[in-house]
Amino acid sequence: MESIDVNKAKARDAMPTKEREIYRSENGDRWLLCREDNQVFVLHRANEPSGGKLTHIELGDFLRKGNAGPEHQVLLRLIGSLVDHE
């Protein structure tokens, strides 16, 4: 897991990045599935009251954490939906 400097993150926002929000918690934390070039990762955006910190999480690391949190369960359902269609 890598914390991202907010100023660097703003610079990265100018780069062509695709994002899809996968979960938003009741306290305002957000998890986004992101693609930048050939890299896919999860970006955790903490809510503003807790500092709004951005954390870049490699997809494999995020999935290895298990499916304890609702953000994990949503991503696993999204991945599973890719094979549900015949």
C-alpha positions as MATLAB code, in Angstrom:
seq = 'MESIDVNKAKARDAMPTKEREIYRSENGDRWLLCREDNQVFVLHRANEPSGGKLTHIELGDFLRKGNAGPEHQVLLRLIGSLVDHE';
ca = [
       0.000    0.000    0.000;
       1.292    3.407   -0.920;
       0.078    6.724    0.435;
      -0.154    9.416   -2.174;
       0.792   13.044   -1.669;
      -2.311   15.098   -2.504;
      -0.329   17.453   -4.767;
       1.100   14.498   -6.702;
      -2.379   13.002   -6.891;
      -3.690   16.205   -8.464;
      -0.931   15.964  -11.057;
      -1.859   12.317  -11.685;
      -5.495   13.322  -12.170;
      -4.380   15.126  -15.318;
      -3.128   11.812  -16.713;
      -5.601    9.634  -18.615;
      -6.982    7.414  -15.855;
     -10.209    5.440  -15.889;
     -11.960    5.088  -12.537;
     -15.062    3.343  -11.296;
     -16.326    3.811   -7.787;
     -16.837    0.385   -6.286;
     -17.879    1.397   -2.768;
     -18.668    4.452   -0.649;
     -18.918    3.959    3.098;
     -21.380    5.722    5.385;
     -18.570    7.935    6.671;
     -17.662    9.093    3.146;
     -14.604    6.941    2.439;
     -14.499    5.877   -1.221;
     -12.863    2.935   -3.000;
     -12.273    3.228   -6.742;
     -11.139    0.633   -9.228;
      -8.663    2.467  -11.459;
      -6.776    1.797  -14.662;
      -3.788    3.822  -15.755;
      -1.941    2.606  -18.833;
      -1.558   -1.160  -18.187;
      -1.855   -0.918  -14.404;
      -5.069   -1.721  -12.500;
      -5.304   -0.762   -8.832;
      -7.687    0.288   -6.079;
      -7.577    3.862   -4.853;
      -8.903    4.512   -1.358;
      -9.977    8.107   -0.777;
     -10.435    8.783    2.923;
     -13.203   11.162    3.913;
     -12.374   14.842    4.404;
     -12.796   14.879    8.224;
     -10.094   12.212    8.509;
      -7.742   14.110    6.204;
      -8.813   13.000    2.727;
      -5.703   10.844    2.349;
      -5.354    8.874   -0.903;
      -3.966    5.358   -0.742;
      -2.926    3.459   -3.880;
      -3.428   -0.297   -3.339;
      -2.172   -2.826   -5.863;
      -5.077   -4.996   -6.993;
      -3.430   -8.227   -5.837;
      -2.743   -6.756   -2.388;
      -6.340   -5.565   -2.098;
      -7.724   -8.986   -3.032;
      -5.302  -10.818   -0.708;
      -6.731   -8.918    2.248;
      -9.758  -11.190    1.998;
     -13.380  -10.266    1.658;
     -14.010   -9.030    5.176;
     -14.993   -5.503    4.189;
     -17.929   -4.476    2.037;
     -15.521   -2.855   -0.452;
     -13.915   -6.273   -1.006;
     -17.269   -7.995   -1.414;
     -18.436   -5.449   -4.006;
     -15.267   -5.872   -6.075;
     -15.520   -9.669   -5.930;
     -19.165   -9.481   -7.102;
     -18.096   -7.174   -9.941;
     -15.377   -9.592  -11.022;
     -17.814  -12.509  -10.738;
     -20.322  -10.692  -12.924;
     -17.822  -10.829  -15.787;
     -18.324  -14.598  -16.046;
     -22.043  -14.700  -15.236;
     -23.027  -13.878  -18.829;
     -23.051  -16.635  -21.393;
];
